[in-house]
Amino acid sequence: MLDNIGATSNIEKVISGGYCIGCGACAVQDGSINIQENAIGLPQARLMHDSKHGNVCPFGSVVSEDEIAKSLYEVGGHYDKRVGFYVNNYVGFVAESQYRKKASSGGVISWVLAELFQKGEIDGVIHVAEGRDSIFEYQVSESLGEIIKRSKSRYYPVHFNSVLKKVLGNGKKYVFVGVPCFVKSIRLLSANNKDVAESIKYCIAIFCGHLKTKAFAEMIAMQQGISPDAIASVDFRVKNLKKPANKYSSQVFFKNNVGEIEALPPVSTQKLYGLDWGLGYFKPKACDWCDDIAGETADLSCGDAWLPETVKDPLGTNIVIVRNRIIDNILKEGVDRGSLVLRVVSVDKVYESQAGNYRHRREGLSVRLKDAETQGAWTPMKRVKVAEHEEVEARRKKIYRLREKISRRSHFAFKKSKTKSNFILFMVRMLPFELYYYFLNKRLFRGAVKLLYQYAQYLIRRIK
């Protein structure tokens, strides 16, 4: 697939520098590599010896997303550096059945998975679902019921090595669903591992702002009086049919004193502390070194269409990028028979739907690259250039650097708070950073009012 796919990688530097995302690709290639949870609740690769299989690492490989995508999609496709290669871009949702209602957004991914399965294109799906050994983990779905049931976004750290190893060589074809860096690692694995190439027929990516450690789910539970040890599950995206799509709720499921699972009422994320994605609470370091927002190595990429004309619809709307013509034809068939409501949009509209994400992961990355260069620190190879930081205004540079500090501090501030079973300690420790963040973003007053409201909501819940 790629001429330089076997080039030397930097997996040891990835791990020592804190850039490992814990996807598990290296462990698929090298059985001596273990994936273990680190101190902040993030899966990490543990090398037993010098590994020669780092060329499958999404942050250690010297092969870029552009090179991978070019080998897959260049013929007959369009290209834009913001989204990579593409056949068509759409905005829309699923109109039939309960797909949209059960999904986090417009339901397009679940619908496409079901169509691929029913048409015999695949035998199953490898995706994140409620787990056996963890709250969430990668699972294999080989029935239509399982595929549909296991929809929705799950902001929880996972790795795919164990489940992928189980299906390799069984003669079946699968779709892999994951965030962009995970899909990149699957593509790298496919180029290095014949069994992976034969098993994974399609890849679908979810637009990604950044991943979260386990602390994100624990934070949501703790501020509602549930101990992290008692969490059974979390529904991070409960739609509120009376509010816009971006005003959703979260719901915690927990084990009571006799081991039965109970559910707390859904709580609006506006009332919960720490869910402002821009702050970057519990963000893995690797996420600040990823420049792929749109899943450029995937056959299909979907995200939330955070657009003025769509966000008011509480059921949610997808932004869709198609790179595989088979999938594009399936979507067109769905539109023709009324199963889908889609309209073709430009790359500008895709960018608009995720503009803040793009700024942080492209413009902000140039600032982080410059800082690392100044410090003499090794970084993963990136398509963004250091020189681009010169075009970034001083205030934006401060915002990007502050976000790094907030992410780092959040990991350990929460760990201390959890040790003392006192969530308010975490809120207090993060307060100065939040206020400065809102000040830099020129919305200090609004930010302060928001924090006061969330503090008050927390205290009200505790009193009850």
Protein Blocks (a to p, Z undefined) as FASTA:
>chain_A
ZZklmgccfklmmmmnopagonommmmmmmkbccdddfkopacdddfbdcfklmmpfklp
cbdfklmmmmmmmnopacdfklopafbdcddddfehjllmmmmbnommmmmmmmmmmnop
agbdcdddddfkbmbdcdddfbfklmmmmgcjddddddfklmmmmmgonlpacdddddfk
lmmmmmmmmmmomklmmmmmbdcddddfbdcdfklmmmmmmmnopafklpmbdcfbdcdf
kbcfklccdddddddfkopacddddddfklpghiamknopaiafklmmccbfnopmbfbd
cdddddfklmmpmnbpaddddfbfklmmmmmmmmmnopaccddddfklmmmmmmmmmmmm
mmmmmmmmmmmmmnopacdddfbdfklmmmpcfklmmmmmmmmmmmmmmmmmmmmmmmno
paklmmmmmmmmmmmmmmmnopmkmmmmmmmmmmmmmmmmmmZZ
